[in-house]
Amino acid sequence: MDEQDIYLVIGEEGFRRLIAAFYRQVPSDSILGPMYPPDDLAGAEQRLGDFLIGRFGGPPRYIEQRGHPRLRMRHARFPIDHTARDRWVLLMGNALDETGLPEAADAILRGFFDDVATMMVNRAV
Ligand code: HEM
């Protein structure tokens, strides 16, 4: 499957289910919980969903509303060490397990999350 076909296959609904399953775990997480805005988790959910939808073949809403992603720069204010990175990937892995997307889409997304999460690390340890 081509990356750009993921939106065609899983649709808006597939992405929204995945991201909802991720954010359901965030507030009670000891590392990630304190980093996310408690009063704007719905907004955070919307931003990540819009970003992924645009990245994988859907409408470019994220870029229209937020501009170029510059993800490393946007994450610079959060202390992301390897432990935080691994926790993010773990929670997203749980979300993928729960969502049960078609195998090919699941594999591409897992690889993407793994790579991008590593790029977000901005603290030693
Ligand atoms: C490595 C661990 C990561 C941590 C600890 C982390 C943490 C955060 C936090 C605290 C926010 C602010 C929430 C908000 O108000 O939008 C955020 C935003 C965001 N994150 Fe991450 N993130 C991580 C990895 C990733 C990865 C792998 C991706 C892409 C697949 C990603 C994509 C985004 C996007 C698109 C936003 C919204 C940026 C904006 O428009 O302001 N993050 N992240």
Backbone and ligand atoms as CSV (ligand in chain L), in Angstrom:
chain,resi,resn,atom,element,x,y,z
A,1,MET,N,N,0.849,-1.200,0.000
A,1,MET,CA,C,0.000,0.000,0.000
A,1,MET,C,C,0.885,1.251,0.000
A,2,ASP,N,N,0.497,2.241,-0.812
A,2,ASP,CA,C,1.219,3.505,-0.818
A,2,ASP,C,C,0.753,4.334,0.390
A,3,GLU,N,N,1.705,5.048,0.981
A,3,GLU,CA,C,1.363,5.911,2.141
A,3,GLU,C,C,0.135,6.782,1.880
A,4,GLN,N,N,0.104,7.336,0.658
A,4,GLN,CA,C,-0.965,8.279,0.324
A,4,GLN,C,C,-2.332,7.612,0.168
A,5,ASP,N,N,-2.363,6.290,0.170
A,5,ASP,CA,C,-3.642,5.575,0.057
A,5,ASP,C,C,-4.274,5.296,1.414
A,6,ILE,N,N,-3.539,5.576,2.491
A,6,ILE,CA,C,-4.074,5.200,3.804
A,6,ILE,C,C,-5.408,5.905,4.088
A,7,TYR,N,N,-5.469,7.184,3.726
A,7,TYR,CA,C,-6.718,7.914,3.974
A,7,TYR,C,C,-7.891,7.290,3.205
A,8,LEU,N,N,-7.609,6.880,1.967
A,8,LEU,CA,C,-8.652,6.232,1.156
A,8,LEU,C,C,-9.162,4.963,1.842
A,9,VAL,N,N,-8.238,4.225,2.444
A,9,VAL,CA,C,-8.583,2.932,3.009
A,9,VAL,C,C,-9.263,3.059,4.385
A,10,ILE,N,N,-8.714,3.915,5.264
A,10,ILE,CA,C,-9.265,3.948,6.638
A,10,ILE,C,C,-10.172,5.159,6.888
A,11,GLY,N,N,-10.067,6.159,6.004
A,11,GLY,CA,C,-10.954,7.326,6.078
A,11,GLY,C,C,-10.726,8.188,7.308
A,12,GLU,N,N,-11.449,9.278,7.331
A,12,GLU,CA,C,-11.432,10.193,8.478
A,12,GLU,C,C,-11.738,9.409,9.758
A,13,GLU,N,N,-12.694,8.519,9.636
A,13,GLU,CA,C,-13.175,7.765,10.803
A,13,GLU,C,C,-12.055,6.894,11.390
A,14,GLY,N,N,-11.263,6.278,10.546
A,14,GLY,CA,C,-10.170,5.429,11.036
A,14,GLY,C,C,-9.157,6.250,11.812
A,15,PHE,N,N,-8.796,7.404,11.255
A,15,PHE,CA,C,-7.832,8.271,11.954
A,15,PHE,C,C,-8.412,8.786,13.265
A,16,ARG,N,N,-9.665,9.187,13.249
A,16,ARG,CA,C,-10.257,9.752,14.470
A,16,ARG,C,C,-10.352,8.687,15.572
A,17,ARG,N,N,-10.670,7.445,15.185
A,17,ARG,CA,C,-10.724,6.371,16.203
A,17,ARG,C,C,-9.342,6.131,16.796
A,18,LEU,N,N,-8.331,6.137,15.916
A,18,LEU,CA,C,-6.960,5.900,16.378
A,18,LEU,C,C,-6.513,6.990,17.353
A,19,ILE,N,N,-6.749,8.239,16.963
A,19,ILE,CA,C,-6.263,9.349,17.784
A,19,ILE,C,C,-7.044,9.435,19.097
A,20,ALA,N,N,-8.336,9.130,19.036
A,20,ALA,CA,C,-9.127,9.120,20.278
A,20,ALA,C,C,-8.580,8.051,21.223
A,21,ALA,N,N,-8.227,6.885,20.681
A,21,ALA,CA,C,-7.699,5.798,21.524
A,21,ALA,C,C,-6.356,6.194,22.128
A,22,PHE,N,N,-5.572,6.980,21.392
A,22,PHE,CA,C,-4.301,7.471,21.939
A,22,PHE,C,C,-4.566,8.459,23.081
A,23,TYR,N,N,-5.379,9.468,22.815
A,23,TYR,CA,C,-5.582,10.521,23.822
A,23,TYR,C,C,-6.341,10.048,25.062
A,24,ARG,N,N,-7.119,8.979,24.930
A,24,ARG,CA,C,-7.786,8.430,26.122
A,24,ARG,C,C,-6.778,8.007,27.179
A,25,GLN,N,N,-5.574,7.636,26.736
A,25,GLN,CA,C,-4.568,7.140,27.682
A,25,GLN,C,C,-3.689,8.258,28.251
A,26,VAL,N,N,-3.737,9.439,27.608
A,26,VAL,CA,C,-2.776,10.488,27.961
A,26,VAL,C,C,-2.965,11.077,29.366
A,27,PRO,N,N,-4.196,11.485,29.743
A,27,PRO,CA,C,-4.323,12.214,31.020
A,27,PRO,C,C,-3.773,11.438,32.216
A,28,SER,N,N,-3.945,10.127,32.242
A,28,SER,CA,C,-3.516,9.348,33.409
A,28,SER,C,C,-2.089,8.841,33.267
A,29,ASP,N,N,-1.391,9.223,32.196
A,29,ASP,CA,C,-0.023,8.738,32.024
A,29,ASP,C,C,0.955,9.606,32.831
A,30,SER,N,N,1.829,8.950,33.575
A,30,SER,CA,C,2.705,9.691,34.488
A,30,SER,C,C,3.709,10.589,33.765
A,31,ILE,N,N,4.134,10.226,32.568
A,31,ILE,CA,C,5.116,11.047,31.848
A,31,ILE,C,C,4.433,12.020,30.890
A,32,LEU,N,N,3.507,11.506,30.071
A,32,LEU,CA,C,2.899,12.353,29.038
A,32,LEU,C,C,1.782,13.240,29.594
A,33,GLY,N,N,1.051,12.726,30.577
A,33,GLY,CA,C,-0.086,13.471,31.117
A,33,GLY,C,C,0.258,14.925,31.425
A,34,PRO,N,N,1.329,15.169,32.204
A,34,PRO,CA,C,1.647,16.546,32.588
A,34,PRO,C,C,2.089,17.441,31.420
A,35,MET,N,N,2.466,16.848,30.285
A,35,MET,CA,C,2.946,17.685,29.164
A,35,MET,C,C,1.807,18.269,28.336
A,36,TYR,N,N,0.686,17.554,28.267
A,36,TYR,CA,C,-0.395,17.980,27.381
A,36,TYR,C,C,-1.305,18.981,28.082
A,37,PRO,N,N,-1.905,19.906,27.317
A,37,PRO,CA,C,-2.752,20.951,27.930
A,37,PRO,C,C,-4.044,20.346,28.473
A,38,PRO,N,N,-4.253,20.330,29.817
A,38,PRO,CA,C,-5.417,19.649,30.386
A,38,PRO,C,C,-6.732,20.267,29.925
A,39,ASP,N,N,-6.706,21.562,29.635
A,39,ASP,CA,C,-7.952,22.235,29.248
A,39,ASP,C,C,-8.147,22.257,27.733
A,40,ASP,N,N,-7.218,21.647,26.993
A,40,ASP,CA,C,-7.382,21.647,25.530
A,40,ASP,C,C,-6.977,20.314,24.911
A,41,LEU,N,N,-7.346,19.231,25.594
A,41,LEU,CA,C,-7.020,17.913,25.023
A,41,LEU,C,C,-7.796,17.675,23.731
A,42,ALA,N,N,-9.017,18.216,23.672
A,42,ALA,CA,C,-9.810,18.050,22.443
A,42,ALA,C,C,-9.107,18.749,21.284
A,43,GLY,N,N,-8.523,19.919,21.575
A,43,GLY,CA,C,-7.786,20.650,20.535
A,43,GLY,C,C,-6.548,19.877,20.104
A,44,ALA,N,N,-5.836,19.295,21.086
A,44,ALA,CA,C,-4.632,18.518,20.768
A,44,ALA,C,C,-5.016,17.320,19.895
A,45,GLU,N,N,-6.130,16.701,20.242
A,45,GLU,CA,C,-6.608,15.545,19.479
A,45,GLU,C,C,-6.910,15.959,18.033
A,46,GLN,N,N,-7.544,17.101,17.915
A,46,GLN,CA,C,-7.878,17.621,16.582
A,46,GLN,C,C,-6.603,17.891,15.771
A,47,ARG,N,N,-5.618,18.513,16.387
A,47,ARG,CA,C,-4.385,18.871,15.662
A,47,ARG,C,C,-3.635,17.636,15.179
A,48,LEU,N,N,-3.463,16.648,16.049
A,48,LEU,CA,C,-2.745,15.440,15.629
A,48,LEU,C,C,-3.526,14.703,14.537
A,49,GLY,N,N,-4.850,14.647,14.711
A,49,GLY,CA,C,-5.688,13.992,13.690
A,49,GLY,C,C,-5.573,14.695,12.347
A,50,ASP,N,N,-5.702,16.022,12.348
A,50,ASP,CA,C,-5.618,16.781,11.097
A,50,ASP,C,C,-4.258,16.582,10.444
A,51,PHE,N,N,-3.207,16.598,11.256
A,51,PHE,CA,C,-1.868,16.420,10.720
A,51,PHE,C,C,-1.746,15.062,10.010
A,52,LEU,N,N,-2.170,14.013,10.692
A,52,LEU,CA,C,-2.011,12.659,10.124
A,52,LEU,C,C,-2.860,12.482,8.869
A,53,ILE,N,N,-4.067,13.022,8.907
A,53,ILE,CA,C,-4.954,12.909,7.741
A,53,ILE,C,C,-4.301,13.571,6.524
A,54,GLY,N,N,-3.744,14.760,6.712
A,54,GLY,CA,C,-3.073,15.448,5.603
A,54,GLY,C,C,-1.825,14.707,5.146
A,55,ARG,N,N,-1.109,14.134,6.099
A,55,ARG,CA,C,0.153,13.461,5.791
A,55,ARG,C,C,-0.064,12.181,4.990
A,56,PHE,N,N,-1.229,11.549,5.210
A,56,PHE,CA,C,-1.465,10.242,4.589
A,56,PHE,C,C,-2.581,10.259,3.551
A,57,GLY,N,N,-2.654,11.376,2.808
A,57,GLY,CA,C,-3.490,11.392,1.617
A,57,GLY,C,C,-4.844,12.054,1.741
A,58,GLY,N,N,-5.168,12.595,2.916
A,58,GLY,CA,C,-6.466,13.254,3.089
A,58,GLY,C,C,-6.347,14.763,2.921
A,59,PRO,N,N,-7.431,15.494,3.237
A,59,PRO,CA,C,-7.429,16.958,3.076
A,59,PRO,C,C,-6.357,17.626,3.944
A,60,PRO,N,N,-5.699,18.669,3.380
A,60,PRO,CA,C,-4.571,19.318,4.064
A,60,PRO,C,C,-4.997,20.324,5.122
A,61,ARG,N,N,-5.913,19.942,5.995
A,61,ARG,CA,C,-6.458,20.887,6.989
A,61,ARG,C,C,-5.396,21.395,7.955
A,62,TYR,N,N,-4.500,20.498,8.336
A,62,TYR,CA,C,-3.485,20.924,9.311
A,62,TYR,C,C,-2.662,22.088,8.766
A,63,ILE,N,N,-2.153,21.907,7.532
A,63,ILE,CA,C,-1.303,22.947,6.949
A,63,ILE,C,C,-2.091,24.239,6.734
A,64,GLU,N,N,-3.360,24.116,6.346
A,64,GLU,CA,C,-4.178,25.313,6.151
A,64,GLU,C,C,-4.325,26.093,7.457
A,65,GLN,N,N,-4.494,25.357,8.560
A,65,GLN,CA,C,-4.773,26.047,9.827
A,65,GLN,C,C,-3.527,26.362,10.650
A,66,ARG,N,N,-2.509,25.506,10.565
A,66,ARG,CA,C,-1.335,25.667,11.433
A,66,ARG,C,C,-0.062,26.003,10.667
A,67,GLY,N,N,-0.106,25.904,9.343
A,67,GLY,CA,C,1.100,26.166,8.553
A,67,GLY,C,C,1.990,24.938,8.497
A,68,HIS,N,N,3.224,25.157,8.044
A,68,HIS,CA,C,4.178,24.051,7.923
A,68,HIS,C,C,4.313,23.355,9.276
A,69,PRO,N,N,4.305,22.025,9.296
A,69,PRO,CA,C,4.303,21.327,10.601
A,69,PRO,C,C,5.510,21.640,11.495
A,70,ARG,N,N,6.734,21.716,10.929
A,70,ARG,CA,C,7.919,21.976,11.764
A,70,ARG,C,C,7.803,21.277,13.111
A,71,LEU,N,N,7.636,19.966,13.053
A,71,LEU,CA,C,7.313,19.236,14.285
A,71,LEU,C,C,8.411,19.304,15.328
A,72,ARG,N,N,9.661,19.248,14.889
A,72,ARG,CA,C,10.734,19.275,15.887
A,72,ARG,C,C,10.720,20.604,16.647
A,73,MET,N,N,10.519,21.665,15.887
A,73,MET,CA,C,10.466,22.984,16.519
A,73,MET,C,C,9.258,23.102,17.460
A,74,ARG,N,N,8.112,22.592,17.023
A,74,ARG,CA,C,6.912,22.701,17.862
A,74,ARG,C,C,7.007,21.848,19.129
A,75,HIS,N,N,7.893,20.854,19.111
A,75,HIS,CA,C,8.047,20.011,20.302
A,75,HIS,C,C,9.181,20.467,21.210
A,76,ALA,N,N,9.905,21.511,20.799
A,76,ALA,CA,C,11.105,21.910,21.547
A,76,ALA,C,C,10.773,22.319,22.984
A,77,ARG,N,N,9.553,22.833,23.210
A,77,ARG,CA,C,9.239,23.296,24.573
A,77,ARG,C,C,8.839,22.155,25.497
A,78,PHE,N,N,8.737,20.936,24.965
A,78,PHE,CA,C,8.421,19.787,25.822
A,78,PHE,C,C,9.699,18.983,26.066
A,79,PRO,N,N,9.920,18.553,27.325
A,79,PRO,CA,C,11.139,17.794,27.625
A,79,PRO,C,C,10.991,16.349,27.159
A,80,ILE,N,N,11.462,16.050,25.947
A,80,ILE,CA,C,11.276,14.704,25.388
A,80,ILE,C,C,12.608,13.951,25.414
A,81,ASP,N,N,12.753,13.095,26.418
A,81,ASP,CA,C,13.933,12.219,26.459
A,81,ASP,C,C,13.524,10.856,25.892
A,82,HIS,N,N,14.447,9.876,25.937
A,82,HIS,CA,C,14.115,8.588,25.324
A,82,HIS,C,C,12.972,7.871,26.040
A,83,THR,N,N,12.878,8.111,27.350
A,83,THR,CA,C,11.795,7.459,28.102
A,83,THR,C,C,10.433,8.008,27.654
A,84,ALA,N,N,10.371,9.332,27.490
A,84,ALA,CA,C,9.113,9.950,27.044
A,84,ALA,C,C,8.786,9.502,25.614
A,85,ARG,N,N,9.823,9.435,24.793
A,85,ARG,CA,C,9.644,8.982,23.405
A,85,ARG,C,C,9.075,7.557,23.387
A,86,ASP,N,N,9.673,6.691,24.189
A,86,ASP,CA,C,9.220,5.295,24.205
A,86,ASP,C,C,7.792,5.186,24.741
A,87,ARG,N,N,7.464,6.041,25.718
A,87,ARG,CA,C,6.110,6.005,26.267
A,87,ARG,C,C,5.092,6.431,25.204
A,88,TRP,N,N,5.429,7.487,24.433
A,88,TRP,CA,C,4.533,7.958,23.376
A,88,TRP,C,C,4.277,6.829,22.370
A,89,VAL,N,N,5.359,6.161,21.979
A,89,VAL,CA,C,5.248,5.074,20.996
A,89,VAL,C,C,4.437,3.910,21.585
A,90,LEU,N,N,4.630,3.644,22.877
A,90,LEU,CA,C,3.872,2.573,23.534
A,90,LEU,C,C,2.362,2.880,23.509
A,91,LEU,N,N,2.008,4.118,23.897
A,91,LEU,CA,C,0.579,4.466,23.927
A,91,LEU,C,C,-0.014,4.445,22.521
A,92,MET,N,N,0.771,4.885,21.532
A,92,MET,CA,C,0.255,4.846,20.156
A,92,MET,C,C,0.145,3.395,19.679
A,93,GLY,N,N,1.066,2.549,20.118
A,93,GLY,CA,C,0.980,1.124,19.784
A,93,GLY,C,C,-0.285,0.501,20.379
A,94,ASN,N,N,-0.585,0.856,21.635
A,94,ASN,CA,C,-1.827,0.378,22.259
A,94,ASN,C,C,-3.031,0.836,21.441
A,95,ALA,N,N,-2.978,2.111,21.008
A,95,ALA,CA,C,-4.103,2.678,20.251
A,95,ALA,C,C,-4.269,1.940,18.920
A,96,LEU,N,N,-3.152,1.618,18.275
A,96,LEU,CA,C,-3.227,0.864,17.009
A,96,LEU,C,C,-3.794,-0.531,17.259
A,97,ASP,N,N,-3.353,-1.178,18.332
A,97,ASP,CA,C,-3.879,-2.509,18.661
A,97,ASP,C,C,-5.399,-2.447,18.832
A,98,GLU,N,N,-5.830,-1.425,19.585
A,98,GLU,CA,C,-7.255,-1.295,19.896
A,98,GLU,C,C,-8.081,-0.991,18.642
A,99,THR,N,N,-7.509,-0.195,17.740
A,99,THR,CA,C,-8.275,0.277,16.584
A,99,THR,C,C,-8.398,-0.807,15.515
A,100,GLY,N,N,-7.397,-1.671,15.419
A,100,GLY,CA,C,-7.498,-2.783,14.474
A,100,GLY,C,C,-7.639,-2.353,13.024
A,101,LEU,N,N,-6.738,-1.497,12.570
A,101,LEU,CA,C,-6.768,-1.050,11.168
A,101,LEU,C,C,-6.271,-2.186,10.270
A,102,PRO,N,N,-6.572,-2.100,8.966
A,102,PRO,CA,C,-6.044,-3.115,8.043
A,102,PRO,C,C,-4.519,-3.221,8.169
A,103,GLU,N,N,-4.034,-4.434,8.078
A,103,GLU,CA,C,-2.633,-4.757,8.327
A,103,GLU,C,C,-1.618,-3.820,7.635
A,104,ALA,N,N,-1.825,-3.553,6.347
A,104,ALA,CA,C,-0.839,-2.751,5.602
A,104,ALA,C,C,-0.793,-1.320,6.140
A,105,ALA,N,N,-1.967,-0.750,6.449
A,105,ALA,CA,C,-2.017,0.615,6.983
A,105,ALA,C,C,-1.387,0.637,8.374
A,106,ASP,N,N,-1.700,-0.343,9.164
A,106,ASP,CA,C,-1.158,-0.451,10.521
A,106,ASP,C,C,0.375,-0.478,10.473
A,107,ALA,N,N,0.940,-1.258,9.582
A,107,ALA,CA,C,2.403,-1.398,9.515
A,107,ALA,C,C,3.063,-0.082,9.100
A,108,ILE,N,N,2.487,0.614,8.124
A,108,ILE,CA,C,3.073,1.890,7.683
A,108,ILE,C,C,3.015,2.915,8.820
A,109,LEU,N,N,1.863,2.975,9.482
A,109,LEU,CA,C,1.714,3.960,10.558
A,109,LEU,C,C,2.675,3.662,11.715
A,110,ARG,N,N,2.819,2.390,12.074
A,110,ARG,CA,C,3.754,2.052,13.166
A,110,ARG,C,C,5.175,2.504,12.836
A,111,GLY,N,N,5.607,2.244,11.598
A,111,GLY,CA,C,6.966,2.640,11.188
A,111,GLY,C,C,7.122,4.154,11.231
A,112,PHE,N,N,6.099,4.853,10.753
A,112,PHE,CA,C,6.131,6.316,10.739
A,112,PHE,C,C,6.215,6.873,12.166
A,113,PHE,N,N,5.370,6.373,13.056
A,113,PHE,CA,C,5.372,6.883,14.432
A,113,PHE,C,C,6.722,6.624,15.109
A,114,ASP,N,N,7.244,5.457,14.882
A,114,ASP,CA,C,8.531,5.093,15.469
A,114,ASP,C,C,9.630,6.069,15.021
A,115,ASP,N,N,9.678,6.342,13.723
A,115,ASP,CA,C,10.719,7.235,13.180
A,115,ASP,C,C,10.538,8.675,13.647
A,116,VAL,N,N,9.309,9.182,13.525
A,116,VAL,CA,C,9.094,10.595,13.871
A,116,VAL,C,C,9.301,10.806,15.373
A,117,ALA,N,N,8.863,9.848,16.176
A,117,ALA,CA,C,9.045,9.990,17.631
A,117,ALA,C,C,10.538,10.083,17.969
A,118,THR,N,N,11.356,9.334,17.280
A,118,THR,CA,C,12.801,9.402,17.535
A,118,THR,C,C,13.338,10.791,17.179
A,119,MET,N,N,12.794,11.378,16.115
A,119,MET,CA,C,13.255,12.721,15.728
A,119,MET,C,C,12.848,13.796,16.738
A,120,MET,N,N,11.815,13.523,17.536
A,120,MET,CA,C,11.332,14.524,18.502
A,120,MET,C,C,12.181,14.573,19.770
A,121,VAL,N,N,13.063,13.589,19.965
A,121,VAL,CA,C,13.865,13.570,21.197
A,121,VAL,C,C,14.758,14.816,21.224
A,122,ASN,N,N,14.636,15.570,22.309
A,122,ASN,CA,C,15.395,16.820,22.417
A,122,ASN,C,C,16.109,16.957,23.763
A,123,ARG,N,N,16.182,15.861,24.527
A,123,ARG,CA,C,16.891,15.854,25.814
A,123,ARG,C,C,17.670,14.559,25.924
A,124,ALA,N,N,18.832,14.629,26.541
A,124,ALA,CA,C,19.606,13.410,26.769
A,124,ALA,C,C,18.934,12.555,27.849
A,125,VAL,N,N,19.486,11.424,28.117
A,125,VAL,CA,C,19.067,10.393,29.098
A,125,VAL,C,C,18.244,9.326,28.407
L,1,HEM,C1,C,8.080,11.525,21.052
L,1,HEM,C2,C,7.128,11.766,21.940
L,1,HEM,C3,C,6.142,12.899,21.778
L,1,HEM,C4,C,5.715,13.712,22.778
L,1,HEM,C5,C,6.123,13.638,24.237
L,1,HEM,C6,C,4.793,14.660,22.186
L,1,HEM,C7,C,4.134,15.658,22.891
L,1,HEM,C8,C,3.325,16.616,22.330
L,1,HEM,C9,C,2.648,17.644,23.066
L,1,HEM,C10,C,2.705,17.810,24.583
L,1,HEM,C11,C,1.964,18.401,22.178
L,1,HEM,C12,C,1.066,19.616,22.467
L,1,HEM,C13,C,-0.359,19.209,22.308
L,1,HEM,C14,C,-1.149,20.262,21.560
L,1,HEM,O1,O,-1.607,21.201,22.216
L,1,HEM,O2,O,-1.322,20.123,20.340
L,1,HEM,C15,C,2.212,17.849,20.866
L,1,HEM,C16,C,1.708,18.362,19.707
L,1,HEM,C17,C,1.798,17.732,18.491
L,1,HEM,N1,N,2.447,16.546,18.234
L,1,HEM,FE1,FE,3.579,15.503,19.524
L,1,HEM,N2,N,4.669,14.416,20.857
L,1,HEM,C18,C,5.463,13.331,20.553
L,1,HEM,C19,C,5.581,12.739,19.338
L,1,HEM,C20,C,4.873,13.087,18.209
L,1,HEM,C21,C,4.878,12.361,16.969
L,1,HEM,C22,C,5.633,11.055,16.736
L,1,HEM,C23,C,4.088,13.043,16.105
L,1,HEM,C24,C,3.746,12.743,14.677
L,1,HEM,C25,C,3.388,11.578,14.289
L,1,HEM,C26,C,3.569,14.198,16.804
L,1,HEM,C27,C,2.731,15.132,16.259
L,1,HEM,C28,C,2.255,16.246,16.906
L,1,HEM,C29,C,1.465,17.288,16.285
L,1,HEM,C30,C,1.031,17.343,14.829
L,1,HEM,C31,C,1.193,18.228,17.270
L,1,HEM,C32,C,0.448,19.557,17.117
L,1,HEM,C33,C,1.468,20.665,16.886
L,1,HEM,C34,C,0.836,22.022,16.752
L,1,HEM,O3,O,0.211,22.284,15.702
L,1,HEM,O4,O,0.983,22.844,17.653
L,1,HEM,N3,N,4.068,14.193,18.081
L,1,HEM,N4,N,3.036,16.770,20.991
